[in-house]
Amino acid sequence: MENKASKRRRSVDCHDDDANNNPIQRKVWVSQKVSDAHDPAKMREVHERTTKMLFEGAAASHAPSVATAPALHEHYHLLGDGSILLRDLHPDAANPCLERLKSRCCQRQTLIHGSCINCSMDLCEECGYSCTECTHFICRSCVTVFDDRPENPLCERCQMFYT
């Protein structure tokens, strides 16, 4: 007779032979938020906080807003030859301080330092124009390339509507 090695038998103490001996175990992580979602008191507290925040936000939007400094193009009109015209002469208006600094576009000492609305290039009062419709600043390159009439320069957006 041959001596055949027998397999080790599973213990019958814990499991029945017909049952699944190797069940899949899963771990589920439950956050505090999920746990609180089933508690009515916690949900009522969240609802009250949310409602309070909404009403505070609505009240803040109707309150008088803090005056922000207007952009340069709202105060000054550029003619493209270094001339600067003031748009409004209200003594109580908050006028931005202008100081002579070296410009990034032409390396001159200039007062206006802005960027073109079309191409985002730097400009100054020597190199920039104001759009005749929306008053935003336009660089000399964009006026030369896109506009037929440099005496009434228009930005790219205004050209779509006013030409």
VEXROLUM-208646 format. One record per residue (C-alpha): residue number from 0; residue in one letter; x, y, z. Coordinates in steps of 0.25 Angstrom, whole numbers, plus 2048, in hexadecimal, padded with zeros to 3 digits. Each point is the difference from the previous one (the first is absolute). Layout:
// VEXROLUM-208646
(NUM; "a"; (X; Y; Z)),
...
***
This chain:
// VEXROLUM-208646
(0; "m"; (800; 800; 800)),
(1; "e"; (804; 80D; 7FD)),
(2; "n"; (802; 80B; 80B)),
(3; "k"; (7F8; 80B; 7FB)),
(4; "a"; (801; 80E; 807)),
(5; "s"; (7F3; 805; 805)),
(6; "k"; (7FC; 80E; 800)),
(7; "r"; (7FE; 807; 80D)),
(8; "r"; (7F1; 801; 803)),
(9; "r"; (7FA; 80D; 804)),
(10; "s"; (7FB; 801; 80E)),
(11; "v"; (7F1; 7FD; 801)),
(12; "d"; (7FF; 808; 80D)),
(13; "c"; (7FD; 80E; 7FA)),
(14; "h"; (7FB; 7FD; 7F3)),
(15; "d"; (7F6; 7F7; 7F9)),
(16; "d"; (805; 7F9; 7F4)),
(17; "d"; (7F5; 805; 7F8)),
(18; "a"; (802; 80F; 804)),
(19; "n"; (80A; 809; 7F9)),
(20; "n"; (80C; 7FE; 808)),
(21; "n"; (807; 80D; 7FA)),
(22; "p"; (7F6; 80B; 801)),
(23; "i"; (805; 80E; 7FA)),
(24; "q"; (801; 80A; 80B)),
(25; "r"; (7FE; 80F; 7FD)),
(26; "k"; (803; 80C; 808)),
(27; "v"; (7F7; 80C; 7FF)),
(28; "w"; (805; 80D; 805)),
(29; "v"; (7F5; 809; 805)),
(30; "s"; (804; 80F; 801)),
(31; "q"; (7FB; 809; 80A)),
(32; "k"; (7F8; 807; 7F5)),
(33; "v"; (7F9; 7F3; 7FC)),
(34; "s"; (7FD; 7FD; 80F)),
(35; "d"; (7FA; 80E; 803)),
(36; "a"; (7F7; 7FF; 7F3)),
(37; "h"; (7F8; 7F6; 808)),
(38; "d"; (7FE; 808; 80C)),
(39; "p"; (7F5; 80A; 7FF)),
(40; "a"; (805; 809; 80B)),
(41; "k"; (80D; 802; 7F8)),
(42; "m"; (7F9; 802; 7F3)),
(43; "r"; (7F7; 80B; 806)),
(44; "e"; (80D; 807; 805)),
(45; "v"; (806; 7FF; 7F2)),
(46; "h"; (7F3; 806; 7FA)),
(47; "e"; (800; 80B; 80A)),
(48; "r"; (80F; 804; 7FD)),
(49; "t"; (7FD; 7FF; 7F1)),
(50; "t"; (7F4; 809; 801)),
(51; "k"; (808; 80A; 808)),
(52; "m"; (80B; 801; 7F6)),
(53; "l"; (7F6; 802; 7F4)),
(54; "f"; (7F9; 80B; 807)),
(55; "e"; (80D; 807; 804)),
(56; "g"; (805; 7FF; 7F2)),
(57; "a"; (7F4; 806; 7FB)),
(58; "a"; (800; 80B; 80A)),
(59; "a"; (80F; 803; 7FC)),
(60; "s"; (7FD; 800; 7F1)),
(61; "h"; (7F5; 80B; 803)),
(62; "a"; (809; 808; 809)),
(63; "p"; (808; 80C; 7FA)),
(64; "s"; (80D; 7FA; 7FA)),
(65; "v"; (80D; 805; 804)),
(66; "a"; (806; 80A; 7F6)),
(67; "t"; (80B; 7F9; 7F8)),
(68; "a"; (80A; 807; 7F8)),
(69; "p"; (7FC; 801; 7F2)),
(70; "a"; (809; 7FC; 7F5)),
(71; "l"; (809; 809; 7F8)),
(72; "h"; (7F8; 800; 7F4)),
(73; "e"; (7F4; 805; 807)),
(74; "h"; (807; 80D; 804)),
(75; "y"; (809; 803; 7F5)),
(76; "h"; (7FF; 800; 7F0)),
(77; "l"; (80D; 7FD; 7F8)),
(78; "l"; (802; 807; 7F3)),
(79; "g"; (80C; 7F7; 7FB)),
(80; "d"; (809; 80C; 7FF)),
(81; "g"; (804; 801; 80F)),
(82; "s"; (7F4; 809; 803)),
(83; "i"; (7F7; 7FC; 80C)),
(84; "l"; (7F2; 806; 802)),
(85; "l"; (7F8; 7FF; 80D)),
(86; "r"; (7F2; 7FA; 7FE)),
(87; "d"; (7F9; 807; 80C)),
(88; "l"; (805; 80B; 809)),
(89; "h"; (7F8; 7FC; 80C)),
(90; "p"; (808; 805; 80C)),
(91; "d"; (7FA; 7F6; 80A)),
(92; "a"; (803; 7F4; 7F6)),
(93; "a"; (80B; 7F7; 804)),
(94; "n"; (80B; 802; 7F6)),
(95; "p"; (80B; 7F6; 7FF)),
(96; "c"; (80E; 806; 803)),
(97; "l"; (809; 801; 7F3)),
(98; "e"; (80F; 800; 802)),
(99; "r"; (80A; 800; 7F5)),
(100; "l"; (806; 7F2; 7FF)),
(101; "k"; (808; 7FA; 7F5)),
(102; "s"; (7F6; 7F9; 7F7)),
(103; "r"; (801; 7F1; 7FC)),
(104; "c"; (7FC; 802; 7F1)),
(105; "c"; (809; 80C; 7FB)),
(106; "q"; (80A; 802; 80C)),
(107; "r"; (7FC; 80F; 802)),
(108; "q"; (7FC; 807; 80D)),
(109; "t"; (7F1; 800; 7FF)),
(110; "l"; (7F4; 802; 809)),
(111; "i"; (7F6; 7F5; 7FA)),
(112; "h"; (804; 7F2; 802)),
(113; "g"; (7F5; 7F6; 7FA)),
(114; "s"; (7FE; 7F5; 7F7)),
(115; "c"; (7F8; 7FE; 7F3)),
(116; "i"; (7F2; 7FB; 800)),
(117; "n"; (803; 7F8; 7F3)),
(118; "c"; (80D; 7FA; 802)),
(119; "s"; (804; 802; 80E)),
(120; "m"; (80D; 807; 7FC)),
(121; "d"; (805; 80B; 809)),
(122; "l"; (7FE; 80F; 7FC)),
(123; "c"; (801; 80E; 805)),
(124; "e"; (7FB; 80D; 7FC)),
(125; "e"; (80A; 801; 7F5)),
(126; "c"; (7FD; 7F2; 7FA)),
(127; "g"; (7F1; 7FF; 803)),
(128; "y"; (7F2; 805; 7FC)),
(129; "s"; (7F3; 800; 806)),
(130; "c"; (7F5; 7F9; 7F9)),
(131; "t"; (7F5; 80A; 7FC)),
(132; "e"; (7F5; 7F7; 804)),
(133; "c"; (803; 7F8; 80D)),
(134; "t"; (80C; 809; 805)),
(135; "h"; (80A; 7F4; 802)),
(136; "f"; (80E; 802; 7FC)),
(137; "i"; (805; 7FA; 7F3)),
(138; "c"; (80F; 7FF; 7FC)),
(139; "r"; (806; 807; 7F3)),
(140; "s"; (802; 7F3; 7F9)),
(141; "c"; (7F1; 7FB; 801)),
(142; "v"; (7FC; 80E; 7FB)),
(143; "t"; (809; 7FF; 7F4)),
(144; "v"; (7FD; 7F1; 7FD)),
(145; "f"; (7F1; 800; 803)),
(146; "d"; (7FB; 80E; 7FE)),
(147; "d"; (7FE; 808; 7F3)),
(148; "r"; (7FE; 80D; 807)),
(149; "p"; (80A; 803; 80B)),
(150; "e"; (7F9; 80D; 803)),
(151; "n"; (7F4; 7F8; 806)),
(152; "p"; (807; 7F4; 805)),
(153; "l"; (7F7; 7F4; 804)),
(154; "c"; (804; 7F4; 808)),
(155; "e"; (7FD; 7F2; 7FA)),
(156; "r"; (7F3; 7FE; 807)),
(157; "c"; (7FA; 80E; 7FC)),
(158; "q"; (804; 7FE; 7F2)),
(159; "m"; (7F7; 7F4; 7FF)),
(160; "f"; (7F4; 809; 804)),
(161; "y"; (803; 80E; 7FB)),
(162; "t"; (806; 7FE; 7F2)),
***
